Amino acid sequence: MSKVVYCRDVGFDCDGIVRAETEEEALKKVAEHAKSVHNIEEVTEEIVEKVRKVMRDE
């Protein structure tokens, strides 16, 4: 079962979707997306917790 995060669920007006096999991989991909698309240089623990709350199994 893989993990999926919809950027919109984190609170951004963005259609981005991150899919990964593990939570750790998903968090890494979310951080990359946040930096490249939303210009967020530092993914804080608050953001990580928000992402974990909206992460779904697929």
N, CA and C atoms as an extended XYZ file, in Angstrom:
174
Properties=species:S:1:pos:R:3:atomname:S:1:resname:S:1:resid:I:1 pbc="F F F"
N         0.856       -1.176        0.000 N   MET     1
C         0.000        0.000        0.000 CA  MET     1
C         0.900        1.236        0.000 C   MET     1
N         0.611        2.167       -0.878 N   SER     2
C         1.424        3.380       -0.958 CA  SER     2
C         0.759        4.533       -0.215 C   SER     2
N         1.521        5.606       -0.056 N   LYS     3
C         1.048        6.814        0.621 CA  LYS     3
C         0.786        7.883       -0.423 C   LYS     3
N        -0.220        8.718       -0.169 N   VAL     4
C        -0.539        9.815       -1.080 CA  VAL     4
C        -0.847       11.064       -0.261 C   VAL     4
N        -0.352       12.203       -0.778 N   VAL     5
C        -0.606       13.498       -0.156 CA  VAL     5
C        -1.080       14.447       -1.250 C   VAL     5
N        -2.234       15.051       -1.026 N   TYR     6
C        -2.749       16.066       -1.941 CA  TYR     6
C        -2.356       17.421       -1.381 C   TYR     6
N        -1.646       18.198       -2.165 N   CYS     7
C        -1.152       19.494       -1.714 CA  CYS     7
C        -2.293       20.369       -1.195 C   CYS     7
N        -3.414       20.317       -1.853 N   ARG     8
C        -4.580       21.105       -1.449 CA  ARG     8
C        -5.008       20.775       -0.013 C   ARG     8
N        -4.859       19.500        0.386 N   ASP     9
C        -5.224       19.089        1.743 CA  ASP     9
C        -4.311       19.698        2.807 C   ASP     9
N        -3.106       20.085        2.387 N   VAL    10
C        -2.152       20.699        3.315 CA  VAL    10
C        -2.454       22.188        3.473 C   VAL    10
N        -3.250       22.737        2.546 N   GLY    11
C        -3.662       24.130        2.668 CA  GLY    11
C        -3.218       25.030        1.545 C   GLY    11
N        -2.637       24.449        0.503 N   PHE    12
C        -2.196       25.250       -0.638 CA  PHE    12
C        -3.210       25.177       -1.767 C   PHE    12
N        -3.301       26.245       -2.548 N   ASP    13
C        -4.149       26.267       -3.731 CA  ASP    13
C        -3.336       25.661       -4.867 C   ASP    13
N        -3.220       24.332       -4.834 N   CYS    14
C        -2.318       23.621       -5.734 CA  CYS    14
C        -2.900       22.236       -6.002 C   CYS    14
N        -2.802       21.795       -7.242 N   ASP    15
C        -3.310       20.481       -7.612 CA  ASP    15
C        -2.249       19.390       -7.500 C   ASP    15
N        -1.109       19.707       -6.868 N   GLY    16
C        -0.020       18.743       -6.737 CA  GLY    16
C        -0.425       17.527       -5.921 C   GLY    16
N         0.072       16.370       -6.361 N   ILE    17
C        -0.167       15.104       -5.667 CA  ILE    17
C         1.175       14.394       -5.538 C   ILE    17
N         1.466       13.934       -4.331 N   VAL    18
C         2.698       13.183       -4.085 CA  VAL    18
C         2.298       11.759       -3.729 C   VAL    18
N         2.934       10.814       -4.409 N   ARG    19
C         2.718        9.396       -4.114 CA  ARG    19
C         4.075        8.763       -3.832 C   ARG    19
N         4.093        7.873       -2.845 N   ALA    20
C         5.326        7.178       -2.491 CA  ALA    20
C         4.988        5.868       -1.795 C   ALA    20
N         5.964        4.988       -1.731 N   GLU    21
C         5.754        3.684       -1.115 CA  GLU    21
C         5.755        3.751        0.411 C   GLU    21
N         6.514        4.702        0.985 N   THR    22
C         6.619        4.794        2.441 CA  THR    22
C         6.332        6.222        2.897 C   THR    22
N         6.041        6.375        4.189 N   GLU    23
C         5.815        7.705        4.746 CA  GLU    23
C         7.070        8.562        4.617 C   GLU    23
N         8.220        7.974        4.893 N   GLU    24
C         9.484        8.707        4.815 CA  GLU    24
C         9.729        9.242        3.400 C   GLU    24
N         9.503        8.399        2.405 N   GLU    25
C         9.677        8.808        1.014 CA  GLU    25
C         8.670        9.897        0.634 C   GLU    25
N         7.438        9.757        1.120 N   ALA    26
C         6.411       10.758        0.827 CA  ALA    26
C         6.792       12.109        1.426 C   ALA    26
N         7.292       12.110        2.667 N   LEU    27
C         7.699       13.364        3.300 CA  LEU    27
C         8.845       14.021        2.538 C   LEU    27
N         9.768       13.216        2.045 N   LYS    28
C        10.884       13.746        1.253 CA  LYS    28
C        10.369       14.389       -0.033 C   LYS    28
N         9.457       13.704       -0.709 N   LYS    29
C         8.892       14.240       -1.957 CA  LYS    29
C         8.067       15.499       -1.707 C   LYS    29
N         7.337       15.525       -0.596 N   VAL    30
C         6.556       16.711       -0.245 CA  VAL    30
C         7.493       17.895       -0.014 C   VAL    30
N         8.600       17.657        0.679 N   ALA    31
C         9.575       18.728        0.926 CA  ALA    31
C        10.146       19.249       -0.384 C   ALA    31
N        10.460       18.354       -1.310 N   GLU    32
C        10.974       18.763       -2.623 CA  GLU    32
C         9.933       19.588       -3.370 C   GLU    32
N         8.687       19.152       -3.325 N   HIS    33
C         7.591       19.879       -3.975 CA  HIS    33
C         7.428       21.266       -3.357 C   HIS    33
N         7.465       21.326       -2.037 N   ALA    34
C         7.302       22.606       -1.334 CA  ALA    34
C         8.397       23.592       -1.732 C   ALA    34
N         9.614       23.109       -1.874 N   LYS    35
C        10.734       23.972       -2.255 CA  LYS    35
C        10.632       24.408       -3.708 C   LYS    35
N        10.361       23.468       -4.602 N   SER    36
C        10.390       23.793       -6.025 CA  SER    36
C         9.151       24.548       -6.507 C   SER    36
N         7.993       24.251       -5.940 N   VAL    37
C         6.753       24.856       -6.426 CA  VAL    37
C         6.307       26.037       -5.564 C   VAL    37
N         6.485       25.916       -4.255 N   HIS    38
C         5.956       26.936       -3.342 CA  HIS    38
C         7.042       27.820       -2.716 C   HIS    38
N         8.292       27.604       -3.145 N   ASN    39
C         9.427       28.398       -2.655 CA  ASN    39
C         9.564       28.372       -1.133 C   ASN    39
N         9.229       27.247       -0.530 N   ILE    40
C         9.389       27.075        0.910 CA  ILE    40
C        10.764       26.457        1.134 C   ILE    40
N        11.667       27.235        1.697 N   GLU    41
C        13.038       26.767        1.888 CA  GLU    41
C        13.168       25.805        3.056 C   GLU    41
N        12.416       26.040        4.127 N   GLU    42
C        12.516       25.188        5.305 CA  GLU    42
C        11.160       24.568        5.612 C   GLU    42
N        11.128       23.256        5.573 N   VAL    43
C         9.908       22.539        5.932 CA  VAL    43
C         9.959       22.316        7.438 C   VAL    43
N         9.146       23.064        8.145 N   THR    44
C         9.158       23.023        9.609 CA  THR    44
C         8.453       21.771       10.137 C   THR    44
N         8.649       21.508       11.409 N   GLU    45
C         7.983       20.371       12.053 CA  GLU    45
C         6.464       20.550       11.993 C   GLU    45
N         6.007       21.784       12.058 N   GLU    46
C         4.568       22.068       11.958 CA  GLU    46
C         4.020       21.617       10.605 C   GLU    46
N         4.762       21.894        9.550 N   ILE    47
C         4.337       21.469        8.204 CA  ILE    47
C         4.360       19.950        8.110 C   ILE    47
N         5.404       19.330        8.637 N   VAL    48
C         5.515       17.867        8.602 CA  VAL    48
C         4.324       17.224        9.312 C   VAL    48
N         3.947       17.739       10.472 N   GLU    49
C         2.808       17.197       11.206 CA  GLU    49
C         1.506       17.369       10.428 C   GLU    49
N         1.353       18.511        9.779 N   LYS    50
C         0.161       18.757        8.968 CA  LYS    50
C         0.090       17.758        7.811 C   LYS    50
N         1.239       17.515        7.188 N   VAL    51
C         1.300       16.554        6.082 CA  VAL    51
C         0.957       15.154        6.587 C   VAL    51
N         1.506       14.778        7.722 N   ARG    52
C         1.210       13.446        8.275 CA  ARG    52
C        -0.286       13.273        8.539 C   ARG    52
N        -0.946       14.321        8.990 N   LYS    53
C        -2.377       14.238        9.291 CA  LYS    53
C        -3.235       14.021        8.051 C   LYS    53
N        -2.797       14.552        6.902 N   VAL    54
C        -3.597       14.432        5.686 CA  VAL    54
C        -3.121       13.305        4.767 C   VAL    54
N        -2.005       12.672        5.119 N   MET    55
C        -1.471       11.573        4.303 CA  MET    55
C        -2.445       10.400        4.339 C   MET    55
N        -2.687        9.832        3.167 N   ARG    56
C        -3.635        8.713        3.060 CA  ARG    56
C        -2.953        7.471        2.508 C   ARG    56
N        -3.512        6.333        2.832 N   ASP    57
C        -3.071        5.083        2.224 CA  ASP    57
C        -3.826        4.916        0.915 C   ASP    57
N        -3.124        4.370       -0.039 N   GLU    58
C        -3.739        4.174       -1.362 CA  GLU    58
C        -3.535        2.750       -1.820 C   GLU    58
